[in-house]
Amino acid sequence: MNTNTKEDTILNAPLGDTLGDRYLSYALSTIMSRSLPDVRDGLKPVHRRLLYAMRQLKLNPETGFKKCARVVGDVIGKYHPHGDQSVYDAMVRLSQEFAVRYPLVDGQGNFGNIDGDNAAAMRYTEARMTSVATALMEDIDKDTVTFRETYDGEEKEPTVMPANFPNLLANGAMGIAVGMATSIPPHNVDEICGALLHLIKTPNAGIAKLVDFIKGPDFPTGGTIVEPPESIIQSYTTGRGSFRMRAKWHVEEQSRGMYQIIVTEIPYQIQKSRLIEKIADLIYLKKLPILGDVLDESSEDIRIVIEPKNRTIEPEMLMESLYKLTDLESRFSLNMNVLEGGNMPRVMNLREVLQAFLDHRQDVLIRRSKYRLEKIDLRLEVLSGYIIAFLNLDEIIRIIREEDHVKKCLMDTFNLTENQAEAILNMRLRSLRKLEEMELKTEHAALEEEKTMLLSLLDNEELRWQTIAADIKGLKKKFGKSTELGKRRSEFAFAPEAMVIPLEAMIEKEPVTIICSKKGWIRAMKGHMVIDDKIKYKEGDEENFAFHCQTTDKVLLFASNGRFYTMGADKLPGGRGHGEPVRLMIDLGNEEEIVSLSVYRPGSMLLVAAETGRGFLAESDKVIASTRNGKQVMNVEDGKNKAVLSRIIEEDHDHIAIVGQNRKLLIFPVDQMPQMTRGRGAILQKYKGATMGDVISFNSEQGLSWEMRGGKTRTETDLTGWIGKRGQVGRMPPHGFPSNNKFSR
């Protein structure tokens, strides 16, 4: 009688420790039994079980197909107790030529396509193994690998495949485990075999030398790899990195000077349908005005037609734009995190992966040789018994007919072993005619010779490497670049120099009128409108800045905090309503004032000045800001030296005119202005108890102009009395100068 109570079965333990133990068990299970491939055969457990189940069903390349449902049923019933859909998905992927470089499953029916369409249900599709799959399992029944019990103990399954095919690098692998992941691109078997043969000959070969053989990945979908060679070597040296891929394209000329771009290969693992949708979105959203149209004319081969907006657009510029905005260019990461020995996850470099495959092939060769030796010894024993039977046939027949204990009598009479006696007794009568002494001795001699060779093989490591090299050469001949399956698909090219793509390529050029009110509400009205009192503002608000520009222009805003802010004209709110507060688009405090708002003119010079009369020249190209926070150009102090002005210096302007609130005017040459990237600036005009009123640049030959009441303009050409040096006080302006001390109202 069981006297244990319910309380006796409860184990008191800290919750954290218990959760840690449970999660560790789950993590180890995910790492070893689901997500990471074995470095020896490059397979995850589900793939290994799929192939083994297909072999048990005799689905060889030369035989007929069987329903995929039959295969999946055997896999989940005997070896892999998981969801049938996940197993079928794994099987489908192994058959897709656009997903796997060397397919392991030969599918018949709808197995999906590169557009991302799913395969038909498993009850409709059929499958069998490919020659690559049979190479992976070659000699599996010759004790070349270890078998273990399945989950229910009723069957046996291999822990690893013999792998007479470098599947890990050839087909690659991807997986996400707990706390780690793996990402290995596919490669060309011909190049892998070349590297393996070199590594057998030179075990200490460096990564750079191995990369001479394995140039880089070879993706099923082709494309062009534009990763620099030094970056590829670095990736293979560390086992981590990435490869930059681009679509392959060419130009087809059409009538009247037009052309169209034909994309024939796309980057690996990019769905064609989504790629075309993304390109179409660029057209619909007007994000790439130089792109006219995109068409999908694909059948079995990929043919994506890209039409430019007009014939003057360079195809290289159009493709560079598409590379930046779509998946026509993508990156495939390299993280060679694999299971070493089937149980230890580790990131390996290229040489370690190749060496692990070679070491596994040597283990397979040794086990196969020992297995064959056992079979030879057994056969030699039987042949020796047959020879004795041939020489004493009549006596053996008499013993079988007359003796009660035949087996024991044979063993005692002719000094036979139990196996020999059993073999003679199990021999059919029709075999008696085959018992010819010469044939028996010939077979015996051949087996003895094979035994001697195998013993030499087991004793001589160099001979074993020669045998492995011969197998690799045979593999290279069968799947090499001379075959349709083995020829390289991905090409290599040098990374093109960064092409400067004009802003017009990304934004449709349209005329707009920028309006900004006193309270900082900004809008971009379509077209070049007449700037007059018909433009409406919020109640209590009025015009502050208004000018014409294009959607491709940048707008510079200079604030009283001495910062320049940059906004794209295409990003400004539309003309409906009163616009939006500009302070929501940039990081400008409510206490700061908008000093100026103008169109950015590349290569121009800006005159910036503060209320204290300090200022300097700044290059417009160096005040462009890339963030909402703007760029500090004029240093200001709290409550002092507040920035109040920013104006463009025209190329033909040679003098600066500055006037203070004390009504003193000073003119000096432009070349006396300091040029700075950032600072407080130099003193332009001295004040005593006053601040700066206004400052402009002008051409001395044309004279100094200012706006008078009534909209009239006065120009003064005789300025001798006001010309001095920067930093002087100046003198009273000419009669009729505006009382607000501004050159323009």
Summary of the structure (lengths in Angstrom):
residues: 745
radius of gyration: 42.2
end to end distance: 108.1
largest distance: 154.0
contacts: 2300
relative contact order: 0.07
helix: 36%
strand: 23%
